[in-house]
Amino acid sequence: TLPELKVEICSACHPFYTGKQKLIDSARRVEKFQARMDAKAKVSAYRKGKKVKRLAKTKARAKRTEKK
């Protein structure tokens, strides 16, 4: 083991201690992620969820069985 380690992290500048987030963007990763999240939000705005579809399907089945 080394008696002393020198690191570039201190409580004055590290985001964990300051509460400020620093984004280091290499290869546009942040923009790509943001674009994926925006696309997902657009799709989910008009798309029905599984529970809604399943509920509609069971209601339709119930109506068909009542008619018979």
C-alpha positions as CSV (number, residue, x, y, z in Angstrom):
1,T,0.0,0.0,0.0
2,L,1.0,3.5,-0.6
3,P,1.3,5.9,2.4
4,E,-0.4,8.7,0.6
5,L,-2.8,8.9,-2.4
6,K,-3.3,12.1,-4.3
7,V,-6.8,12.4,-5.9
8,E,-8.5,15.2,-7.7
9,I,-11.7,14.9,-5.6
10,C,-12.4,17.3,-2.8
11,S,-15.6,18.3,-0.9
12,A,-15.4,21.8,-2.4
13,C,-15.7,20.7,-6.0
14,H,-17.1,17.2,-6.2
15,P,-20.7,17.0,-7.4
16,F,-21.7,14.7,-4.6
17,Y,-20.8,17.3,-2.0
18,T,-21.8,20.4,-3.9
19,G,-25.1,19.1,-5.3
20,K,-24.3,20.4,-8.7
21,Q,-24.3,18.0,-11.6
22,K,-21.6,18.2,-14.2
23,L,-22.2,16.3,-17.5
24,I,-19.2,15.4,-19.5
25,D,-20.4,14.5,-22.9
26,S,-18.2,12.3,-24.9
27,A,-19.5,11.1,-28.3
28,R,-22.8,13.0,-27.9
29,R,-24.1,10.4,-25.4
30,V,-26.2,12.9,-23.5
31,E,-27.9,14.2,-26.7
32,K,-28.5,10.7,-27.9
33,F,-30.1,9.7,-24.5
34,Q,-32.2,12.8,-24.5
35,A,-33.4,12.1,-28.1
36,R,-34.4,8.6,-27.1
37,M,-36.3,9.9,-24.1
38,D,-38.1,12.5,-26.2
39,A,-39.1,9.9,-28.8
40,K,-40.4,7.6,-26.0
41,A,-42.5,10.4,-24.5
42,K,-44.0,11.2,-27.9
43,V,-44.9,7.6,-28.6
44,S,-46.4,7.0,-25.1
45,A,-48.6,10.1,-25.5
46,Y,-50.8,8.4,-28.1
47,R,-50.1,4.7,-27.3
48,K,-52.3,2.7,-24.9
49,G,-50.8,0.7,-22.1
50,K,-51.1,-3.0,-21.7
51,K,-53.6,-2.8,-18.8
52,V,-55.9,-0.6,-20.9
53,K,-55.8,-3.0,-23.8
54,R,-56.3,-6.0,-21.7
55,L,-59.3,-4.4,-19.9
56,A,-60.9,-3.5,-23.2
57,K,-60.4,-7.1,-24.4
58,T,-62.0,-8.6,-21.4
59,K,-64.9,-6.2,-21.6
60,A,-65.4,-7.2,-25.3
61,R,-65.3,-10.9,-24.3
62,A,-67.9,-10.3,-21.6
63,K,-70.3,-8.6,-24.0
64,R,-70.0,-11.5,-26.5
65,T,-70.7,-14.1,-23.8
66,E,-73.7,-12.1,-22.5
67,K,-75.2,-12.0,-26.0
68,K,-75.1,-15.8,-26.3
